Amino acid sequence: MINLFYKFNNIPKDHGPKNSHPTDRQKKFTLMATQFLITCKTDYEKILAREVALYNFTPQTKGQGWILAQANDETFTKENETQTIIPCFAHSIRENPIPVSASSVNSLTDELINLFTTNLGTKRITDSWAFQFSSSGSEQLIHRAKSVEKHWLDKLQKKMSRVAKLAREGIPFSASFAQGFFVHFTDFNQVFVSFKALSAGQQRMLMDPKSPSRSYLKLEEAFRIYGHEPKRNEKVIDLGAAPGGWSYSALKRGALVIAIDNGPLKDPVKLHYNMRHLKVDALKFTYDYPKPVDWLLCDILEKPEIILELLHQWLGNKWCNNFIINIKVGRNDPIVLLNKIRNYEDGLLPYCQSLHIRQLYHDREEITLMGQTK
């Protein structure tokens, strides 16, 4: 059960891969977790704390790349258009984290083995299960986490070889919390352990050496989170396309791309047989085709309010079916910006069947919007 719910009437759901969430109407849920460890990019802890406060959670404490937040309500009623929110700045969400401290690798490993076996009890594991040892911060802390992970796996293999063989590293990207064993290092001798965790989907992507720019990585990551990507012969409009990183990503999938940019495109995009380049200002381009384009892509270095105005125009006029838009936050308050986007009265939600907002792994001072129009 995803517990980051808050009451907000008449809002479509924010979900992971397409069609992955069931719709429950007038059903009462009990929050199974009262506390969450939520991870994020380093230096974004204060922003994440402010964001989760919007969703009726009380931030308690924070460290480098993580916060602890308390759920305020024990129960709630999920009304018939209540949205499931995954915070934009969250990378993972872990239920009921248990603090564990030890002064050495061996003693910490022993504590974690005992915690794992105690939680397992008499349950029989017959399928693969997830585990992760993670950390935020210094190289030394990352090395510490890897060292404890190795010792823990070695001891688990000796103690429960059949269970160890079924272990799979990482938090599965799914619409619901995964059960497993998730250890996050907050200090050299301090970890939090959770038995349920949710991935927000961010991931470091592999660069294609043929791509004209590294912005390609952002779109590849966005496709992963959205759970949907252009199909062969679908039509794509790429606003602010130059030098062609996003267009290249769509062309690789067999899409038909119209690049809108005064600037030049680079090889191999500019001569691609599925590419048409219109050398006009992307902000002044008017869509005048009889049917909505399958995909709108936009990665323009411009103020957030200008990009949002542009997106209002495209979504309000139903010029596209799907969209992926990168917004440069810069010195703007990201929480004010999120409120503008998610506001049902004059934000983007009235236009959207689904809306996902993330700070991607490959985003810097940016956020990325992914969605499907009504």
Sequence and secondary structure as in RCSB ss.txt:
>XXXX:A:sequence
MINLFYKFNNIPKDHGPKNSHPTDRQKKFTLMATQFLITCKTDYEKILAREVALYNFTPQTKGQGWILAQANDET
FTKENETQTIIPCFAHSIRENPIPVSASSVNSLTDELINLFTTNLGTKRITDSWAFQFSSSGSEQLIHRAKSVEK
HWLDKLQKKMSRVAKLAREGIPFSASFAQGFFVHFTDFNQVFVSFKALSAGQQRMLMDPKSPSRSYLKLEEAFRI
YGHEPKRNEKVIDLGAAPGGWSYSALKRGALVIAIDNGPLKDPVKLHYNMRHLKVDALKFTYDYPKPVDWLLCDI
LEKPEIILELLHQWLGNKWCNNFIINIKVGRNDPIVLLNKIRNYEDGLLPYCQSLHIRQLYHDREEITLMGQTK
>XXXX:A:secstr
    B   TT     SSTT S    SEEEE S SEEEEE  TT HHHHHHHHHTTTEEEEEEETTEEEEEE  SE
EEE TT  B   TT SEEEES EEEE SSHHHHHHHHHHHHHHHHTT    S EEEEEEE S HHHHHHHHHHHH
HHHHHHHHH HHHHHTEEES    SS EEEEEEEEEETTEEEEEEEEEE         TTSSSTTHHHHHHHHHH
HT    TT EEEEET TT HHHHHHHHTT EEEEE SS   TTTTT TTEEEE S TTT     SS EEEEEEE 
 S HHHHHHHHHHHHHTT EEEEEEEEE TTS HHHHHHHHH TTTSSGGGEEEEEEE  TT SSEEEEEEEE 
